[in-house]
Amino acid sequence: MSVKTRPKARIVVVFNRDFEGAEADPENKAREDIRDIAENIVRILEGSGFEASGLGVTVDVHAAVDAIRAARADAVFNLCESIQGDNRFESLLPLLLDLEKIAYTGSGPFALSLALRKDKAKEILRARGVPVPQGMMVTDAATPIPLEVPVIVKPAREDASVGISSASVVHDPALVAERVRHVLQHYRQPALVERYIDGREIYVSLLGRVGEKPQIFPFFEIDFSDMPPDRPRIVSFEGKWVEDSVEYLGTRPVRCEGLTPALRQHIADTALAAFEAMDLRDYARMDIRLTAEGVPYVIDVNPNCDLSDLAGGFSKAARAGGLSYKEVILRLVALALTRRPDADTIPLAKRSRSVGAADRTRAGQSVSAGGGVVRARAPRGGAGSA
């Protein structure tokens, strides 16, 4: 007697390929590590009993969706962070996957888009009582800035510290407009000007669980003790990507120690509140500045954050919390496989088909013998209305 075995789940790991041909642009070239992450995840999934393959996404997103459909994917491991070098289109692939009813890892299109509108994200967090720095969006360098210096000026819709350097922290009110002008001209997008929060920079990583609140891993923070005194205590692009720079050497991630249990819980509650307010799912990292008075300000929300193995902050936090990199990847796949892509909505066509002819008749509709609707409802207002 033959034994019927359950077929392996098919997972397609997608990543953006817009780093190709970007050798002349260091900020775009930094995206190249996403390919290595994708290849590593494919190996992990194959070694764990899945059918896994990688797919690089170009500007032709529809071709990528066609390939995913042809692969008959049970789920997509989504590492696509941008399209054609533009982060605004990070939500495009998830939107199309929702349309195709294909499950995928990470946050949905609304949360991804919102996180890239940093000003709107901060407005929502502020409305939900989550502490965020006072700030404003600026589209014209001549706009008066009513914030006290020091301020930090950065592009409004970038991530991975793109557009952030030591010059981003401005202490002279007369120089704020100059920095705003630099962002507007070089990055061709609005500038976000925020009050610079001096204090410890703490990273809080969260990983989803089925039917439970997200798991919060041990905190990490940036050790700025080796930063030259003339440089601000921030993680700039150089500090994140340029290994021979003084900023890179002066920004070491270390375990966050010395917090009282009450303060640690306060920071965890703040991170979880931000996670829920932004409608995130599966995994994320919250960047928090902790003032000397013990106020945890959320300075950035990172859905679908860096998932690199050894160098990634999220994977380090997970290991500190007792989970291996492989366990993190498998948890994310499990979350995607157990989620109906359209669980939070019933498409209009599906609703219409579910309504029987008798129900439509009771609603004031006339139904022909063939089932077609002749008249949907009585006219609303105007001539002939009661």
MISEMI-266006 format. One record per residue (C-alpha): residue in one letter; x, y, z. Coordinates in steps of 0.001 Angstrom, whole numbers, plus 500000, padded with zeros to 6 digits. Layout:
<semis>
aXYZ;...
</semis>
This chain:
<semis>
m500000500000500000;s501416503359498993;v501621506149501512;k500496509557500316;t503018512197501394;r502204515847501807;p503851517922499080;k506500520398500160;a505396523992500545;r506775526169497751;i508382529428498850;v509675532085496465;v512179534495498025;v511938537834496232;f514436540691496414;n515022543960494581;r517701544067491871;d517923547839491535;f521481547830492892;e522653546483489525;g524494549105487526;a524665551409490565;e528428551227491094;a528721554999490755;d526144555578493510;p527364554266496893;e523999554903498549;n522194552742495992;k525021550209495778;a524503549510499483;r521317547659498532;e523398544873497003;d523591542871500234;i519912541976499788;r520880539391497181;d523168537597499647;i520387537576502248;a517966536079499725;e520405533336498725;n521020532468502366;i517295532226503086;v516777529969500059;r519461527616501405;i517847527559504849;l514407526792503438;e515710524052501150;g517491522471504092;s514263522608506105;g512076520666503692;f510667523475501558;e510821523912497815;a512524527295497632;s513761529542494858;g514982533113494559;l513559535804492309;g515118539193491639;v512577541930490959;t513314544568488317;v511170547494487203;d508819544970485546;v506935544019488687;h504153542339486740;a506699539923485259;a507762539056488806;v504164538345489800;d503750536180486692;a506851534200487715;i505533533773491265;r502202532576489910;a503951530176487504;a505959528751490405;r502653528048492194;a504101529572495345;d502403528773498630;a503997531907500056;v506478534610499149;f509361535583501409;n509337539300500674;l512722541055500717;c511828543580498000;e512674546979499517;s512424549243496476;i511698549371492762;q514117551129490420;g515926552586493416;d512797554297494759;n511600553216498206;r508140554645497579;f507356551568495506;e508212549099498272;s504493548484498750;l503808547745495064;l504685544053495114;p502683543332498307;l499677545086496727;l499880542844493683;l500366539769495850;d497237540710497803;l495380540993494501;e496617537505493546;k495759536181497026;i499325534997497567;a500544535029501163;y503838536775501942;t506059537573504890;g506251540928506582;s504035543977506770;g501348544806504255;p501296547662501743;f499584550179504017;a502156549829506795;l505082549846504355;s503838553009502656;l503093554710505944;a506541553991507351;l508057555766504349;r505937558848505019;k507857559590508168;d505912562750508926;k502555560949508744;a503906558017510730;k504974560402513488;e501537562053513451;i499855558696514017;l502275557715516763;r501813561078518470;a498029560682518286;r498339557267519940;g500415558691522775;v503759557316521585;p506551559858522247;v508145561127519014;p510383564151518374;q508753567411517420;g509234567921513699;m507897569105510364;m508024568292506667;v509642570935504463;t509311571247500684;d510806574724500289;a514137575819501756;a512660579267502420;t510085577840504840;p510574579180508381;i511573576444510829;p510082577173514286;l512156574470516008;e514963575139518421;v518361573828517405;p519896571349517398;v517753569723514722;i518355566787512430;v517522567177508730;k517028564064506624;p515209562837503505;a511575562102504206;r511244558738502480;e514567556905502661;d515788554112504887;a519130552438505739;s520435555883506843;v520522557092503230;g520897560878503255;i522081561043506861;s525592562298507626;s527324564263510361;a526149567433508612;s522536566359509131;v522632567524512758;v522522571312512639;h523336573511515636;d523250576906513909;p519763578232513018;a521257580060510045;l522411576773508506;v519146574829508732;a517852576151505399;e521124575199503729;r520802571602504865;v517144571505503828;r518158572761500387;h520746569990500110;v518116567305500804;l515592568842498401;q518074569117495550;h520122565950496012;y517364563503496976;r514483565217495146;q512063564711497980;p510851566657501021;a513111567120504024;l512080566037507499;v513322568461510131;e513097567169513696;r514311568174517110;y517530566292517737;i517085564015520741;d520317563643522674;g520582560352524521;r521099556613524225;e520076555052520897;i518286551776521592;y517003549228519079;v513979547112519939;s513324544105517674;l509915542393517586;l508920539065516028;g505313538018515516;r503621534955516990;v500419533275515872;g497561534357518117;e499818536241520538;k501458539613520876;p504867539904519203;q507907538578521000;i510271541365522087;f513949540462521982;p516653541810524305;f517535545399523469;f520685546506521718;e522110550006521648;i524816551955519853;d528070552486521734;f529280555946520690;s532310555989523018;d534796555771520109;m533113558499518077;p535323561583517571;p534085564477519714;d533402566639516654;r530864564142515252;p527248563918516395;r526112560735518131;i524055559368515247;v524216556362512929;s524965558001509599;f525194556328506214;e528955556108506690;g528417554653510153;k526227551915508733;w527941551079505445;v531497552488505106;e533665550141507168;d536846552249507102;s535111555442508243;v535420556933511724;e531618556838511984;y531567553079511372;l534247552498513995;g532458554822516406;t529032553153516257;r529284549667517714;p526048547811518499;v526180546295521987;r523725544751524437;c521729547403526232;e522557547231529917;g521973549317533014;l518223549808532668;t515916549329535620;p513197546685535104;a510567549440535103;l512388551468532445;r513024548371530331;q509304547566530455;h508446551162529558;i510647550966526465;a509148547590525483;d505612548939525902;t506494551972523770;a507898549772520991;l504855547505521058;a502500550489520989;a504302551805517900;f504132548358516269;e500382548190516780;a499698551831515874;m501467551401512544;d499562548185511762;l502800546208511389;r502990542444511309;d505531539607511490;y508680541577512358;a510063545062512814;r512694547115514604;m512004550311516533;d514782552899516821;i514446554715520116;r516310557602521717;l516235557483525502;t516658560838527220;a518375561334530551;e514898561800532050;g513896558299530907;v511611559290528017;p511831556796525096;y511311558729521851;v510593556645518753;i512798558168516053;d512183555576513341;v509921552620512586;n511422549846510456;p508976547278509112;n510626544450507134;c513949545454508686;d517391544070507779;l517390540274507932;s521065539584507304;d522481536792509418;l525730537631511210;a525816541422510738;g522112542115511105;g520853543823514229;f517572541897514165;s519290538500513990;k521660539498516823;a518721540462518994;a516975537186518164;r520033535160519167;a520191537092522413;g516569536067522911;g517322532390522326;l516306532047518662;s518718531035515926;y518685532730512536;k517121529597511041;e514348529673513639;v513588533306512800;i513315532537509085;l511089529526509689;r508867531518512072;l508334534166509393;v507426531530506807;a505038529880509258;l503324533201509897;a502833533739506172;l501563530206505550;t498942530452508293;r497595533822507105;r494839534255504550;p495956537144502352;d492406538593502271;a491525537858505897;d490727541486506708;t488381542126503784;i485828540415501554;p486143541633497960;l483064543289496491;a482597540662493782;k482688537889496369;r480127539707498514;s477844540183495518;r478017536524494545;s477200535454498087;v473920537343498113;g471034535162496871;a468337536299494512;a465769536299497317;d467951538601499385;r468331541003496458;t464586540994495901;r463968541829499545;a466451544684499177;g464239546250496492;q466021544766493449;s464351543286490381;v465918540044489176;s465446538671485661;a464940534974484949;g468615534684484076;g469685536128487399;g470802539517486070;v469923542610488046;v467611544934486095;r467177547625488728;a469491547889491723;r467447550226493908;a465024553114493885;p466540556485492912;r467857558547495806;g466375562044496021;g465466564241493051;a462301563902490948;g459960561164492020;s461394560705495497;a459107560556498460;
</semis>
